[in-house]
Amino acid sequence: MADIDGKSLALQMQEQLAQEVQSAVAAGKRPPHLVAVLVGENPASRTYVRNKMLACKRVGMTSQILALPNETAEEELLEHIRALNADASVDGFIVQLPLPSHIDSDKVLLHIAPEKDVDGFHPLNIGRMTLGLPSYVPATPWGITQMLLHYNIPTEGKQCVILGRSNIVGRPLSILLSQNAPYGNATVTVLHSRSRNVERHCREADILVAAIGKPHFVRADMVKEGAVVIDVGINKIPDPDAPKGYRIVGDVDYAAVKDKCSWITPVPGGVGPMTVTGLLYNTWKAYRREVYHSTPVGV
Ligand SMILES: NC(=O)c1ccc[n+]([C@@H]2O[C@H](COP(=O)([O-])OP(=O)(O)OC[C@H]3O[C@@H](n4cnc5c(N)ncnc54)[C@H](OP(=O)(O)O)[C@@H]3O)[C@@H](O)[C@H]2O)c1
């Protein structure tokens, strides 16, 4: 078994990006600028947004948090989004999910201008990604494809099983891995809460991706000998010995599974840092107008 070290790959990719940003700035351009809209006081969301802003700083991008109170009305949030769409100094922005329950997340995402949608959640960007056109690929699935490529993990003809069908992880990843691409050509099965024979499907996987948000859901007896295991889960579990009284674990029982598989992503230090890197790459693409200036005529 070997760890897929997402943390050091992320730092390596961020260093490369920092050099490109530096060259642009040295040539007299302003740095790329990312805005994160944060509604309410969800502690996990605050941490995620803070980490994203720190990563921007590391690569020389500027960033800003637009923090709004929990009671913000949907229309008021939409007004902010229209302003960000129109603001030429903003290359891209994200609306951190989840939003408070009185706000319709789908409606909000539809209001983000596709060319500034650096999370890649707008239907137009998902559609473009699905068709293999230039797009902003959602950060977590993108990060997973980059890890597979970097570690030369073959996907062609492999049986890939994805636990979870969310719009931000499982579903876009299933599209990418089944595409005719260097990280693709896999045969993909997507499992969800209504799936039957989940354990049997998992045992058949050459590449098993867990993205369901259930601590230690994947046990050793659900993993085929020599499989590649990608753990997307981020779960807090109580731990009286930890300084904060809890620790973060994935959806996979790492200690039990690690000796059975060929490659595995640890939690933390696996998929998470690559997700942040994906956002930075999308912001760079937005800054360079790579996606929408390369739109083929008629699309
Ligand atoms: N590392 C990172 O950078 C990163 C990024 C994003 C998310 N995450 C973490 O990844 C996890 C998943 O996130 P998400 O946003 O994709 O979650 P989500 O929106 O809650 O989706 C969970 C998915 O798991 C499925 N599911 C639930 N129980 C299941 C079961 N027993 N068997 C099979 N499928 C089951 C659900 O099925 P239904 O569709 O039928 O409900 C759903 O499709 C969370 O822990 C999250 O914190 C990590």
The ligand as a MOL file (V3000), in Angstrom:
LIG
                    3D

  0  0  0     0  0            999 V3000
M  V30 BEGIN CTAB
M  V30 COUNTS 48 52 0 0 0
M  V30 BEGIN ATOM
M  V30 1 N -12.2440 16.4110 0.4680 0
M  V30 2 C -12.9190 17.3920 -0.1100 0
M  V30 3 O -12.3550 18.3100 -0.6640 0
M  V30 4 C -14.4090 17.3180 -0.1270 0
M  V30 5 C -15.1620 18.0570 -1.0420 0
M  V30 6 C -16.5540 17.8880 -1.0500 0
M  V30 7 C -17.1540 17.0390 -0.1340 0
M  V30 8 N -16.3670 16.3880 0.7750 0 CHG=1
M  V30 9 C -16.9320 15.4310 1.7380 0
M  V30 10 O -17.3480 14.2830 0.9880 0
M  V30 11 C -18.5020 13.7130 1.5790 0
M  V30 12 C -19.6020 13.6830 0.5470 0
M  V30 13 O -19.9210 15.0160 0.1940 0
M  V30 14 P -21.1250 15.3850 -0.7960 0
M  V30 15 O -21.2870 16.8430 -0.7750 0
M  V30 16 O -20.9130 14.6740 -2.0830 0 CHG=-1
M  V30 17 O -22.3250 14.6990 0.0360 0
M  V30 18 P -23.8930 14.6780 -0.1630 0
M  V30 19 O -24.3510 15.7810 -1.0490 0
M  V30 20 O -24.4500 14.5470 1.2140 0
M  V30 21 O -24.1180 13.3120 -0.9440 0
M  V30 22 C -23.9240 12.0860 -0.3270 0
M  V30 23 C -24.1990 10.9960 -1.3260 0
M  V30 24 O -23.9820 9.7390 -0.6910 0
M  V30 25 C -25.0880 8.8890 -0.9570 0
M  V30 26 N -25.2510 7.9520 0.1680 0
M  V30 27 C -25.6040 8.2350 1.4370 0
M  V30 28 N -25.6400 7.1010 2.1650 0
M  V30 29 C -25.3060 6.0870 1.3440 0
M  V30 30 C -25.1640 4.6900 1.4990 0
M  V30 31 N -25.3870 4.0940 2.6760 0
M  V30 32 N -24.8040 3.9550 0.4180 0
M  V30 33 C -24.5770 4.5320 -0.7810 0
M  V30 34 N -24.6810 5.8640 -0.9800 0
M  V30 35 C -25.0460 6.6270 0.0550 0
M  V30 36 C -26.2810 9.8090 -1.0880 0
M  V30 37 O -27.3030 9.1570 -1.8310 0
M  V30 38 P -28.6860 9.9110 -2.2310 0
M  V30 39 O -28.3510 10.7370 -3.4210 0
M  V30 40 O -29.5890 8.7850 -2.5500 0
M  V30 41 O -29.1050 10.7010 -1.0420 0
M  V30 42 C -25.6410 10.9750 -1.8470 0
M  V30 43 O -25.6400 10.7490 -3.2300 0
M  V30 44 C -18.7690 14.5560 2.8270 0
M  V30 45 O -18.1070 13.9870 3.9250 0
M  V30 46 C -18.1350 15.8980 2.4860 0
M  V30 47 O -17.7520 16.6210 3.6460 0
M  V30 48 C -15.0250 16.4930 0.7870 0
M  V30 END ATOM
M  V30 BEGIN BOND
M  V30 1 1 1 2
M  V30 2 2 2 3
M  V30 3 1 2 4
M  V30 4 1 4 5
M  V30 5 2 4 48
M  V30 6 2 5 6
M  V30 7 1 6 7
M  V30 8 2 7 8
M  V30 9 1 8 9
M  V30 10 1 8 48
M  V30 11 1 9 10
M  V30 12 1 9 46
M  V30 13 1 10 11
M  V30 14 1 11 12
M  V30 15 1 11 44
M  V30 16 1 12 13
M  V30 17 1 13 14
M  V30 18 2 14 15
M  V30 19 1 14 16
M  V30 20 1 14 17
M  V30 21 1 17 18
M  V30 22 2 18 19
M  V30 23 1 18 20
M  V30 24 1 18 21
M  V30 25 1 21 22
M  V30 26 1 22 23
M  V30 27 1 23 24
M  V30 28 1 23 42
M  V30 29 1 24 25
M  V30 30 1 25 26
M  V30 31 1 25 36
M  V30 32 1 26 27
M  V30 33 1 26 35
M  V30 34 2 27 28
M  V30 35 1 28 29
M  V30 36 1 29 30
M  V30 37 2 29 35
M  V30 38 1 30 31
M  V30 39 2 30 32
M  V30 40 1 32 33
M  V30 41 2 33 34
M  V30 42 1 34 35
M  V30 43 1 36 37
M  V30 44 1 36 42
M  V30 45 1 37 38
M  V30 46 2 38 39
M  V30 47 1 38 40
M  V30 48 1 38 41
M  V30 49 1 42 43
M  V30 50 1 44 45
M  V30 51 1 44 46
M  V30 52 1 46 47
M  V30 END BOND
M  V30 END CTAB
M  END
